[in-house]
């Protein structure tokens, strides 16, 4: 199999490669900022409420979309 390269293909490949390298450099520079995130998690582990004792006949439907 033979690969044929001409000036237009070489320029296209170089521009693509340079663009990818620049994007990685910019992403790396932006991602290196020291950011701290405060969380409300303490030493206690909160558990979800699955059922509650009651005399009333009720049904609840929940969906966890973040899961």
Secondary structure, 3 states (H helix, E strand, C coil): CCCCCCHHHHHHHHHHHHHHHHHHHHHHHHHCCCCCCCCCCCCCCCCCCCCCCCCCCCCCCCCCCCC
